[in-house]
């Protein structure tokens, strides 16, 4: 999943670079949109992995129940957020497709 997200971010960045008009420079001082999306996706994957690792440690008796509940809750909220963002992106794409030319 991480490579597909990275590929999508790279494709977006190259499309944005090719669409840039001469004389107009992108804002500076902060991360680009592509970098922001990539960082958010990597953070989400890291939280999901952490929840999985803590759950595995609990299965063998090496983790506290409180840590397991916290990690799994964080992973669940992250997954719900990712699904909500995906749904909004699909909805926006469908609206663009319905626009008259």
TATA-V423084 format. One record per residue. N is the residue number from 1. RES is the residue in one letter. SS is DSSP state (A for helix, B for strand, O for the rest). PSI is psi in whole degrees, -180 to 180 (NA if undefined). Layout:
BEGIN
n=N res=RES ss=SS psi=PSI
n=N res=RES ss=SS psi=PSI
END
This chain:
BEGIN
n=1 res=X ss=O psi=-37
n=2 res=X ss=A psi=-41
n=3 res=X ss=A psi=-37
n=4 res=X ss=A psi=-39
n=5 res=X ss=A psi=-43
n=6 res=X ss=A psi=-39
n=7 res=X ss=A psi=-41
n=8 res=X ss=A psi=-41
n=9 res=X ss=A psi=-41
n=10 res=X ss=A psi=-41
n=11 res=X ss=A psi=-41
n=12 res=X ss=A psi=-44
n=13 res=X ss=A psi=-42
n=14 res=X ss=A psi=-35
n=15 res=X ss=A psi=-39
n=16 res=X ss=A psi=-38
n=17 res=X ss=A psi=-39
n=18 res=X ss=A psi=-23
n=19 res=X ss=A psi=-7
n=20 res=X ss=O psi=136
n=21 res=X ss=O psi=147
n=22 res=X ss=O psi=142
n=23 res=X ss=O psi=-12
n=24 res=X ss=O psi=118
n=25 res=X ss=O psi=146
n=26 res=X ss=O psi=156
n=27 res=X ss=O psi=146
n=28 res=X ss=O psi=168
n=29 res=X ss=O psi=-16
n=30 res=X ss=O psi=177
n=31 res=X ss=O psi=152
n=32 res=X ss=O psi=168
n=33 res=X ss=A psi=-41
n=34 res=X ss=A psi=-42
n=35 res=X ss=A psi=-38
n=36 res=X ss=A psi=-46
n=37 res=X ss=A psi=-42
n=38 res=X ss=A psi=-44
n=39 res=X ss=A psi=-40
n=40 res=X ss=A psi=-41
n=41 res=X ss=A psi=-42
n=42 res=X ss=A psi=-38
n=43 res=X ss=A psi=-39
n=44 res=X ss=A psi=-44
n=45 res=X ss=A psi=-39
n=46 res=X ss=A psi=-42
n=47 res=X ss=A psi=-39
n=48 res=X ss=A psi=-41
n=49 res=X ss=A psi=-40
n=50 res=X ss=A psi=-43
n=51 res=X ss=A psi=-39
n=52 res=X ss=A psi=-41
n=53 res=X ss=A psi=-42
n=54 res=X ss=A psi=-38
n=55 res=X ss=A psi=-40
n=56 res=X ss=A psi=-39
n=57 res=X ss=A psi=-36
n=58 res=X ss=A psi=-33
n=59 res=X ss=A psi=-30
n=60 res=X ss=O psi=8
n=61 res=X ss=O psi=22
n=62 res=X ss=O psi=9
n=63 res=X ss=O psi=149
n=64 res=X ss=O psi=146
n=65 res=X ss=A psi=-36
n=66 res=X ss=A psi=-42
n=67 res=X ss=A psi=-39
n=68 res=X ss=A psi=-48
n=69 res=X ss=A psi=-43
n=70 res=X ss=A psi=-47
n=71 res=X ss=A psi=-42
n=72 res=X ss=A psi=-39
n=73 res=X ss=A psi=-43
n=74 res=X ss=A psi=-42
n=75 res=X ss=A psi=-40
n=76 res=X ss=A psi=-45
n=77 res=X ss=A psi=-41
n=78 res=X ss=A psi=-45
n=79 res=X ss=A psi=-42
n=80 res=X ss=A psi=-38
n=81 res=X ss=A psi=-45
n=82 res=X ss=A psi=-42
n=83 res=X ss=A psi=-41
n=84 res=X ss=A psi=-42
n=85 res=X ss=A psi=-44
n=86 res=X ss=A psi=-44
n=87 res=X ss=A psi=-40
n=88 res=X ss=A psi=-38
n=89 res=X ss=A psi=-43
n=90 res=X ss=A psi=-42
n=91 res=X ss=A psi=-44
n=92 res=X ss=A psi=-41
n=93 res=X ss=A psi=-42
n=94 res=X ss=A psi=-37
n=95 res=X ss=A psi=-39
n=96 res=X ss=A psi=-40
n=97 res=X ss=A psi=-30
n=98 res=X ss=A psi=-8
n=99 res=X ss=O psi=137
n=100 res=X ss=O psi=149
n=101 res=X ss=O psi=NA
END
